[in-house]
Amino acid sequence: MISVNSSIISIEVTVLIRKLEEFPIYTIPTLPLISTCLTVIVFAILDTLPKVTKGVVTQDDIAKKQGYLLYFGNFFRKSLPEYKKGMYAMMEDGNYLYSSMITAS
């Protein structure tokens, strides 16, 4: 979405803006198209932002299969042995591992 809409804006700026002096009627469809593309880009960027977490996933969360160790924001405060223990626990259960890979939280 981001690249398609930014390409549309680039084409509009390079081609249509030069033609606006010659054909002022093109202003009517150009402005809504540019504003729509900018809106779509903003919402696409907001949609791809990760959730901000506290950085704490406990061993109980992993035992309950609720912890998500594949995102850096969830394990940056853990020590390396705790992180390895949690990852090994996650890798032992294929369903838990694959569901963690599919979902982002």
C-alpha positions as CSV (number, residue, x, y, z in Angstrom):
1,M,0.0,0.0,0.0
2,I,2.8,2.4,0.9
3,S,4.8,1.9,-2.3
4,V,1.8,1.9,-4.6
5,N,0.4,5.1,-3.2
6,S,3.8,6.8,-3.1
7,S,4.2,5.9,-6.7
8,I,0.9,7.4,-7.5
9,I,1.9,10.6,-5.7
10,S,5.2,10.7,-7.6
11,I,3.4,10.4,-10.9
12,E,0.9,13.1,-10.0
13,V,3.6,15.5,-8.9
14,T,5.8,15.0,-12.0
15,V,3.1,14.8,-14.6
16,L,-0.1,16.4,-13.5
17,I,1.3,19.4,-11.6
18,R,3.0,20.7,-14.7
19,K,-0.3,20.4,-16.6
20,L,-2.3,22.3,-14.0
21,E,-1.3,25.7,-15.5
22,E,-2.4,24.5,-18.9
23,F,-5.5,22.7,-17.8
24,P,-6.8,24.1,-14.4
25,I,-9.7,21.7,-14.4
26,Y,-7.3,18.9,-13.4
27,T,-7.0,20.5,-10.0
28,I,-10.4,19.1,-9.0
29,P,-9.5,15.4,-9.3
30,T,-5.8,15.9,-8.4
31,L,-6.2,17.2,-4.9
32,P,-8.6,14.5,-3.6
33,L,-6.4,11.8,-5.2
34,I,-3.3,13.2,-3.5
35,S,-5.0,13.6,-0.1
36,T,-6.4,10.1,-0.3
37,C,-3.0,8.6,-1.2
38,L,-1.5,10.5,1.8
39,T,-4.2,9.2,4.1
40,V,-3.7,5.7,3.0
41,I,0.1,6.0,3.5
42,V,-0.4,7.3,7.0
43,F,-2.8,4.5,8.0
44,A,-0.6,1.8,6.4
45,I,2.4,3.1,8.4
46,L,0.3,3.2,11.6
47,D,-0.9,-0.4,10.9
48,T,2.6,-1.8,10.7
49,L,3.8,-0.3,14.0
50,P,4.5,-3.0,16.6
51,K,2.8,-3.0,19.9
52,V,4.9,-1.3,22.7
53,T,5.4,-3.8,25.5
54,K,7.1,-3.7,28.9
55,G,9.8,-6.1,27.8
56,V,8.9,-8.7,30.4
57,V,7.8,-12.3,29.5
58,T,7.9,-14.5,32.5
59,Q,8.5,-18.3,32.6
60,D,4.9,-18.6,33.7
61,D,3.7,-16.9,30.6
62,I,5.8,-19.3,28.5
63,A,4.5,-22.3,30.5
64,K,0.9,-21.1,29.9
65,K,1.9,-20.6,26.2
66,Q,1.0,-16.9,26.3
67,G,4.5,-15.4,26.1
68,Y,5.8,-14.2,22.7
69,L,9.6,-14.3,22.6
70,L,10.0,-13.7,18.9
71,Y,9.7,-9.9,19.2
72,F,12.7,-8.1,20.6
73,G,10.5,-5.8,22.7
74,N,9.4,-8.8,24.8
75,F,12.7,-10.2,25.8
76,F,15.2,-7.4,25.9
77,R,15.2,-7.3,29.7
78,K,15.7,-11.1,30.1
79,S,19.1,-12.6,30.7
80,L,20.5,-14.9,28.0
81,P,20.0,-18.1,30.0
82,E,16.4,-17.2,30.7
83,Y,15.8,-16.3,27.0
84,K,17.4,-19.6,25.9
85,K,15.2,-21.6,28.4
86,G,12.1,-19.9,27.1
87,M,13.0,-20.4,23.4
88,Y,13.8,-24.1,24.1
89,A,10.4,-24.5,25.8
90,M,8.8,-22.8,22.8
91,M,10.6,-25.0,20.3
92,E,9.5,-28.2,22.1
93,D,5.9,-27.5,21.4
94,G,5.4,-27.2,17.6
95,N,1.9,-25.7,17.8
96,Y,3.1,-23.0,20.3
97,L,6.0,-22.1,18.1
98,Y,4.1,-21.9,14.9
99,S,1.2,-20.0,16.4
100,S,3.8,-17.5,17.8
101,M,5.3,-17.2,14.3
102,I,1.9,-16.5,12.8
103,T,0.6,-14.1,15.3
104,A,2.4,-10.9,16.4
105,S,1.3,-11.0,20.0
